[in-house]
């Protein structure tokens, strides 16, 4: 099966074909954070889905160039600066650092370029200038510069807006506005007193860029005028991505993005996440409760990206259990594999596993189906491990294949843990007690080991220590 994505632009599953004539390079742009506060788990639902998409493209042999912007000038940021008195650069720098730390905790691959909006004001001014020259933008009496949706015939192609609903002539200066607002949108916002000392000089007077123009200018600088993939949450379809298309295509005369991918909202306990509801969580909130980035990553990507994800603590506990099951499975395989080289060709069951895993992800990144394939395989192999009928070469083939799968999943392979000397000494004492048929003492030592965080498993090859 060929790789297919559900394209928001076409409203159907489209076969993925890169713009690159050689069919290798993929230009990927993902909308990054607006850095006025800590990112929450709803934000990271989108970032983890985008990471999965990038990882699978690389797995499939594509050369991906990934750009993710950081929005460090926007209405909410200015409002926060005004309320807190913290300088703009200090505020946005602090939350940018926190965001990138969270990305590392979730094992998200770092983008190749992470441009900040305030470092690209000249590119935005040039793009606005082009739109002014082409007659699709104008300066209004309020001194701000707006894009005229009436001058762009294809406006509404992403959201599928009926042209009769459009209200050309009305203007919307806010960065984010109600879904029914279809007025001309701001490209450059004239300075006012609420902006304080935040502003840049331009041919149209002092002011600052609108949110939408930022992404167009930065994506085109690093990836060119036409992109393969643009991803984000479904809340960005309108107005942000719709406006990106309009201003970009009006400026260049070329299609802006070939495939648009959007993930569904995240709920918490079946409700919309909100601070006033007490169900608002950042990664730091969950780390404080004892959860790990690995467990959060599993939770956030385990549901297909176009299905609404209902986050619950029962769900993240289940993720912890699932990962422990995977780790235990892989550790058992390592014991069997020893140093056996990878066989060629692969055993038939491992080749089938690979085919089924790839078929699931080829189908619009169906991670739910892919994980189902993996856990069914674990169940079947565990039965054979218990019967001691898995050959070393087969175990090696499974481990090697699983390691390649993990370049997509990003869960990490379990690391071999060497027990400290005092724990090994206790295990040896227990073994000696069993040989002397002093089972009461052997059981006491087992309990002592457990209290110290280790369990001991009796296997055909002798006792094995494992950290709880």
C-alpha positions as CSV (number, residue, x, y, z in Angstrom):
1,X,0.0,0.0,0.0
2,X,1.2,3.5,-0.8
3,X,1.5,6.2,2.0
4,X,-1.8,8.1,2.2
5,X,-2.8,11.1,4.3
6,X,-6.2,12.6,4.9
7,X,-5.7,16.0,3.3
8,X,-7.9,18.8,4.9
9,X,-7.6,20.6,1.6
10,X,-9.2,17.8,-0.5
11,X,-11.3,16.3,2.3
12,X,-10.1,12.8,1.3
13,X,-7.2,10.3,1.6
14,X,-4.6,11.4,-0.9
15,X,-1.6,9.4,-1.9
16,X,1.5,11.1,-0.7
17,X,3.7,12.4,-3.6
18,X,6.4,14.9,-2.7
19,X,7.0,18.0,-4.8
20,X,10.7,17.0,-5.2
21,X,11.1,15.6,-8.7
22,X,13.4,12.9,-7.3
23,X,10.7,12.0,-4.8
24,X,13.0,12.2,-1.8
25,X,13.0,15.5,-0.1
26,X,9.9,16.5,2.0
27,X,9.4,20.1,3.2
28,X,7.4,20.0,6.4
29,X,6.2,23.1,8.4
30,X,4.5,22.8,11.7
31,X,3.0,25.7,13.7
32,X,4.9,26.1,16.9
33,X,3.9,27.5,20.3
34,X,2.9,31.0,21.2
35,X,5.2,31.6,24.1
36,X,3.3,33.6,26.8
37,X,2.8,30.6,29.2
38,X,3.7,26.9,29.6
39,X,2.4,24.7,26.8
40,X,-0.4,22.3,27.9
41,X,-1.1,18.7,27.0
42,X,-3.6,19.8,24.4
43,X,-0.8,21.6,22.6
44,X,1.5,18.6,22.9
45,X,-1.2,16.4,21.4
46,X,-0.5,18.2,18.1
47,X,3.3,18.3,18.6
48,X,3.5,14.6,19.2
49,X,1.3,13.8,16.2
50,X,3.6,15.9,14.0
51,X,6.6,14.1,15.4
52,X,5.1,10.8,14.5
53,X,4.4,12.0,11.0
54,X,8.0,13.2,10.5
55,X,9.5,10.0,12.0
56,X,7.4,7.8,9.7
57,X,8.4,9.8,6.7
58,X,12.0,9.3,7.6
59,X,11.4,5.6,8.2
60,X,9.9,5.4,4.7
61,X,13.2,6.8,3.3
62,X,12.2,10.5,2.8
63,X,14.7,13.3,3.5
64,X,12.6,15.6,5.7
65,X,13.4,19.2,6.3
66,X,11.3,20.3,9.3
67,X,10.6,23.9,10.2
68,X,8.7,24.9,13.4
69,X,8.2,28.5,14.2
70,X,8.1,30.1,17.7
71,X,5.5,32.9,17.9
72,X,7.1,35.5,20.2
73,X,5.0,38.5,19.2
74,X,1.2,38.2,19.3
75,X,-1.9,39.7,21.1
76,X,-1.8,37.3,24.1
77,X,2.0,37.9,24.5
78,X,1.5,41.7,24.6
79,X,-1.3,41.4,27.0
80,X,0.8,39.2,29.3
81,X,3.7,41.7,29.1
82,X,1.3,44.5,30.0
83,X,-0.1,42.6,33.0
84,X,3.2,41.3,34.4
85,X,5.6,44.1,33.5
86,X,8.1,41.5,32.4
87,X,10.1,42.6,29.3
88,X,9.1,40.9,26.0
89,X,12.4,39.1,25.3
90,X,12.6,37.9,28.9
91,X,9.1,36.6,29.0
92,X,9.2,34.8,25.6
93,X,12.7,33.5,26.2
94,X,11.7,31.9,29.4
95,X,8.7,30.1,28.0
96,X,10.6,29.2,24.8
97,X,13.2,27.4,26.9
98,X,10.5,25.7,28.9
99,X,8.8,24.5,25.7
100,X,11.9,23.1,24.2
101,X,12.7,21.3,27.5
102,X,9.2,19.7,27.3
103,X,9.8,18.6,23.8
104,X,13.0,16.8,24.8
105,X,11.1,15.2,27.7
106,X,8.6,13.8,25.1
107,X,11.5,12.7,22.8
108,X,10.3,14.9,20.0
109,X,12.9,15.2,17.2
110,X,14.3,18.8,17.1
111,X,13.2,20.7,14.0
112,X,16.0,21.6,11.6
113,X,15.0,25.3,11.9
114,X,13.2,27.0,14.8
115,X,12.7,30.6,13.6
116,X,11.4,33.2,16.0
117,X,8.9,35.7,14.6
118,X,10.8,38.8,16.1
119,X,13.9,37.8,14.2
120,X,12.1,37.8,10.8
121,X,10.3,41.2,10.7
122,X,12.2,42.2,7.5
123,X,10.8,39.1,5.7
124,X,7.3,39.9,6.9
125,X,7.6,43.5,5.7
126,X,8.8,42.3,2.3
127,X,5.9,39.9,2.0
128,X,3.3,42.6,3.0
129,X,5.0,45.0,0.5
130,X,4.4,42.4,-2.3
131,X,0.8,42.1,-1.4
132,X,0.4,45.8,-1.4
133,X,1.9,46.1,-4.9
134,X,-0.4,43.3,-6.2
135,X,-3.4,45.2,-4.9
136,X,-4.7,42.5,-2.5
137,X,-3.7,44.5,0.6
138,X,-4.5,48.0,1.7
139,X,-3.9,50.5,4.5
140,X,-7.1,51.3,6.4
141,X,-8.0,54.6,8.2
142,X,-6.8,53.0,11.4
143,X,-3.3,52.9,9.8
144,X,-3.2,49.0,10.0
145,X,-2.6,47.0,6.8
146,X,-5.3,44.4,5.9
147,X,-5.6,41.6,3.3
148,X,-8.7,42.0,1.2
149,X,-10.5,38.6,1.0
150,X,-12.6,40.0,-1.9
151,X,-9.4,40.2,-4.0
152,X,-8.5,36.6,-3.5
153,X,-11.1,34.4,-5.3
154,X,-10.0,31.1,-3.7
155,X,-10.5,32.4,-0.1
156,X,-12.2,29.7,2.0
157,X,-10.7,26.6,0.2
158,X,-9.4,25.0,3.4
159,X,-12.4,25.7,5.6
160,X,-14.8,25.2,2.6
161,X,-16.5,28.6,3.2
162,X,-19.4,29.5,1.0
163,X,-18.5,32.7,-0.9
164,X,-22.0,34.1,0.0
165,X,-21.0,34.1,3.7
166,X,-18.0,36.4,3.1
167,X,-18.3,40.0,4.2
168,X,-15.6,41.9,2.3
169,X,-15.0,45.4,3.7
170,X,-15.3,44.3,7.3
171,X,-12.0,44.2,9.1
172,X,-10.7,42.0,11.9
173,X,-7.6,43.2,13.7
174,X,-7.4,40.5,16.3
175,X,-5.0,37.6,15.7
176,X,-7.6,35.0,16.7
177,X,-11.3,35.7,16.0
178,X,-14.6,33.9,16.0
179,X,-15.1,31.3,13.3
180,X,-18.0,33.2,11.8
181,X,-15.9,36.3,11.3
182,X,-14.9,36.5,7.7
183,X,-13.6,40.1,7.4
184,X,-10.3,41.3,6.0
185,X,-7.5,40.3,8.3
186,X,-4.6,42.3,9.6
187,X,-1.2,41.9,8.1
188,X,0.4,44.8,9.9
189,X,-1.1,46.3,13.1
190,X,-0.6,50.0,13.7
191,X,1.0,50.8,17.1
192,X,-1.3,51.9,19.9
193,X,-0.8,52.8,23.6
194,X,-1.6,49.2,24.7
195,X,1.5,48.0,22.9
196,X,3.8,50.1,25.1
197,X,7.4,50.0,23.8
198,X,6.8,47.0,21.6
199,X,6.9,47.9,17.9
200,X,8.9,48.1,14.7
201,X,9.1,50.8,12.0
202,X,7.6,50.0,8.6
203,X,6.6,51.8,5.4
204,X,3.1,52.0,6.9
205,X,4.2,53.4,10.2
206,X,5.2,51.9,13.5
207,X,3.5,48.7,14.5
208,X,3.8,44.9,14.6
209,X,3.0,42.0,12.3
210,X,-0.3,40.1,12.4
211,X,0.0,36.5,13.5
212,X,-0.9,34.9,10.2
213,X,1.8,36.7,8.1
214,X,4.5,35.4,10.5
215,X,4.1,31.8,9.4
216,X,3.9,32.6,5.7
217,X,7.1,34.6,5.8
218,X,9.1,32.1,7.9
219,X,8.0,29.0,6.1
220,X,8.8,30.5,2.7
221,X,12.2,31.7,3.9
222,X,13.3,28.2,5.0
223,X,11.3,26.0,2.7
224,X,10.5,28.0,-0.4
225,X,7.2,29.2,-1.9
226,X,5.5,25.7,-2.0
227,X,5.6,23.1,0.8
228,X,4.7,19.5,0.9
229,X,3.2,19.2,4.4
230,X,1.8,21.7,6.8
231,X,0.5,20.4,10.2
232,X,-1.3,21.6,13.2
233,X,-4.4,21.3,15.4
234,X,-7.8,21.5,13.9
235,X,-8.4,24.8,15.8
236,X,-5.9,26.4,13.3
237,X,-7.8,25.5,10.1
238,X,-9.6,28.8,10.4
239,X,-8.6,31.5,10.5
240,X,-4.9,30.9,10.8
241,X,-4.2,28.3,8.0
242,X,-6.9,29.7,5.7
243,X,-5.3,33.2,6.0
244,X,-1.8,31.7,5.4
245,X,-3.0,30.2,2.1
246,X,-4.6,33.4,1.0
247,X,-1.6,35.7,1.6
248,X,1.0,33.2,0.4
249,X,-0.7,32.3,-2.9
250,X,-1.7,35.8,-3.6
251,X,1.9,36.9,-3.2
252,X,3.5,34.0,-5.2
253,X,0.8,32.9,-7.6
254,X,1.8,29.3,-6.7
255,X,0.0,26.6,-4.6
256,X,1.2,27.1,-1.0
257,X,0.9,23.6,0.6
258,X,0.1,20.3,-1.0
259,X,-1.1,18.3,2.0
260,X,-2.7,19.8,5.1
261,X,-2.9,17.6,8.2
262,X,-4.8,18.5,11.3
263,X,-5.3,16.6,14.6
264,X,-8.5,16.6,16.7
265,X,-8.9,18.2,20.0
266,X,-7.8,16.7,23.3
267,X,-10.4,16.5,26.1
268,X,-9.8,15.8,29.8
269,X,-12.2,13.4,31.4
270,X,-14.6,14.1,28.6
271,X,-14.6,17.8,29.0
272,X,-12.9,20.7,27.3
273,X,-9.7,21.6,29.1
274,X,-9.9,24.9,31.1
275,X,-8.2,26.3,34.1
276,X,-11.5,27.2,35.7
277,X,-12.6,23.6,35.4
278,X,-9.6,22.3,37.3
279,X,-8.7,20.0,34.4
280,X,-5.9,22.0,32.9
281,X,-2.5,20.2,32.8
282,X,1.0,21.2,31.7
283,X,3.7,18.5,31.4
284,X,5.2,19.8,34.7
285,X,1.8,19.2,36.5
286,X,2.0,15.6,35.4
287,X,5.7,15.1,36.1
288,X,4.9,16.3,39.7
289,X,2.4,13.5,39.9
290,X,5.1,10.9,39.1
291,X,4.5,10.4,35.4
292,X,7.3,10.4,32.8
293,X,7.7,11.9,29.4
294,X,7.8,8.5,27.9
295,X,4.4,7.6,29.4
296,X,2.9,10.9,28.3
297,X,4.2,10.4,24.8
298,X,2.6,7.0,24.6
299,X,-0.7,8.5,25.9
300,X,-0.7,11.4,23.4
301,X,0.0,9.4,20.2
302,X,-1.8,6.1,20.9
303,X,-5.1,7.4,19.6
304,X,-5.3,8.1,15.8
305,X,-4.6,11.8,15.3
306,X,-8.0,12.6,13.7
307,X,-10.0,11.1,16.5
308,X,-10.7,13.1,19.6
309,X,-8.4,12.0,22.5
310,X,-9.9,11.8,25.9
311,X,-7.1,12.2,28.5
312,X,-7.7,10.5,31.8
313,X,-5.4,9.3,34.6
314,X,-6.7,5.8,34.0
315,X,-5.4,6.2,30.4
316,X,-1.9,7.3,31.4
317,X,-1.8,4.5,34.0
318,X,-2.7,2.1,31.2
319,X,0.1,3.6,29.1
320,X,2.5,2.9,31.9
321,X,1.4,-0.8,32.0
322,X,1.7,-1.1,28.2
323,X,5.2,0.2,28.2
324,X,6.2,-2.1,31.1
325,X,4.8,-5.0,29.0
326,X,6.9,-4.0,26.0
327,X,10.0,-3.6,28.1
328,X,9.6,-7.0,29.8
329,X,9.1,-8.6,26.4
330,X,12.2,-7.0,24.9
331,X,14.3,-7.9,28.0
332,X,13.2,-11.6,27.6
333,X,14.2,-11.5,23.9
334,X,17.6,-10.2,24.8
335,X,18.2,-13.1,27.1
336,X,17.3,-15.5,24.4
337,X,19.1,-13.7,21.5
338,X,22.5,-13.4,23.2
339,X,25.0,-12.3,20.5
340,X,23.3,-14.0,17.6
341,X,23.6,-12.0,14.3
342,X,20.4,-10.9,12.5
343,X,19.3,-13.6,10.1
344,X,18.7,-13.0,6.4
345,X,16.0,-13.4,5.2
346,X,13.9,-12.5,8.3
347,X,11.7,-15.2,9.8
348,X,8.3,-15.2,8.1
349,X,6.5,-14.1,11.3
350,X,8.8,-11.1,11.7
351,X,8.5,-10.2,8.0
352,X,4.7,-10.3,8.4
353,X,4.9,-8.1,11.5
354,X,6.9,-5.5,9.5
355,X,4.4,-5.6,6.6
356,X,1.4,-5.2,8.9
357,X,3.0,-2.4,11.0
358,X,3.8,-0.4,7.8
359,X,0.4,-1.0,6.3
360,X,-1.2,0.5,9.4
361,X,0.9,3.6,9.3
362,X,0.7,3.9,5.5
363,X,-3.1,4.4,6.1
364,X,-3.0,8.0,7.3
365,X,-0.7,7.2,10.3
366,X,-3.1,4.8,11.9
367,X,-1.1,4.4,15.0
368,X,-4.0,2.7,16.9
369,X,-3.9,-0.2,14.3
370,X,-0.1,-0.3,14.4
371,X,0.0,-0.7,18.2
372,X,-2.7,-3.4,17.9
373,X,-0.4,-5.3,15.5
374,X,2.5,-5.0,17.9
375,X,0.6,-6.1,21.0
376,X,-0.9,-9.1,19.3
377,X,2.6,-10.1,18.2
378,X,3.9,-9.7,21.8
379,X,1.1,-11.9,23.1
380,X,1.9,-14.7,20.6
381,X,5.7,-14.5,21.1
382,X,5.3,-14.4,24.9
383,X,3.5,-17.8,24.7
384,X,6.3,-19.2,22.8
385,X,8.9,-17.7,25.2
386,X,7.1,-19.4,28.1
387,X,7.4,-22.7,26.2
388,X,11.1,-22.0,25.5
389,X,10.7,-22.5,21.7
390,X,11.9,-19.1,20.4
391,X,15.3,-19.6,18.7
392,X,18.1,-17.0,19.3
393,X,18.1,-16.0,15.6
394,X,14.4,-15.3,15.7
395,X,14.8,-13.3,19.0
396,X,17.5,-11.2,17.3
397,X,15.4,-10.6,14.2
398,X,12.5,-9.4,16.4
399,X,14.8,-7.1,18.4
400,X,16.3,-5.6,15.3
401,X,12.9,-5.0,13.7
402,X,11.5,-3.5,16.9
403,X,14.5,-1.1,17.1
404,X,13.6,0.2,13.7
405,X,10.0,0.5,14.7
406,X,11.1,2.6,17.6
407,X,12.6,5.2,15.3
408,X,8.9,5.9,14.5
409,X,7.4,5.3,17.9
410,X,10.0,7.1,19.9
411,X,9.3,5.2,23.1
412,X,13.0,4.1,23.6
413,X,14.4,0.6,24.1
414,X,14.8,-0.7,27.7
415,X,18.3,-0.3,28.9
416,X,20.0,-3.2,30.6
417,X,20.2,-2.4,34.4
418,X,23.2,-3.8,36.3
419,X,22.2,-4.6,39.9
420,X,24.5,-3.0,42.5
421,X,26.9,-5.3,44.4
422,X,24.8,-5.5,47.6
423,X,21.7,-6.6,45.6
424,X,23.8,-9.2,43.7
425,X,25.1,-10.5,47.1
426,X,21.6,-10.9,48.4
427,X,20.5,-12.8,45.3
428,X,23.5,-15.1,45.7
429,X,22.6,-15.7,49.4
430,X,19.0,-16.6,48.3
431,X,20.4,-19.0,45.7
432,X,22.6,-20.6,48.4
433,X,19.6,-20.9,50.7
434,X,17.5,-22.6,48.0
435,X,20.3,-25.1,47.4
436,X,20.4,-25.8,51.1
437,X,16.6,-26.3,51.0
438,X,16.2,-23.4,53.5
439,X,13.2,-22.0,51.6
440,X,12.0,-19.9,54.6
441,X,15.3,-17.9,54.4
442,X,15.1,-17.8,50.6
443,X,11.6,-16.2,50.8
444,X,12.9,-13.7,53.4
445,X,15.6,-12.6,51.0
446,X,13.1,-12.3,48.2
447,X,11.0,-10.0,50.3
448,X,14.1,-8.0,51.3
449,X,15.0,-7.6,47.6
450,X,11.5,-6.4,46.8
451,X,11.7,-3.9,49.6
452,X,14.9,-2.5,48.0
453,X,13.1,-2.2,44.6
454,X,14.2,-5.5,42.9
455,X,12.5,-8.7,42.1
456,X,14.1,-12.0,41.3
457,X,12.7,-14.4,38.6
458,X,13.7,-18.0,38.5
459,X,14.3,-19.0,34.9
460,X,15.7,-22.1,33.2
461,X,19.0,-20.3,32.9
462,X,19.1,-19.4,36.5
463,X,17.7,-16.5,38.7
464,X,17.4,-13.0,37.0
465,X,17.3,-9.7,38.9
466,X,14.9,-7.0,37.6
467,X,14.2,-3.6,39.0
468,X,10.6,-2.9,40.0
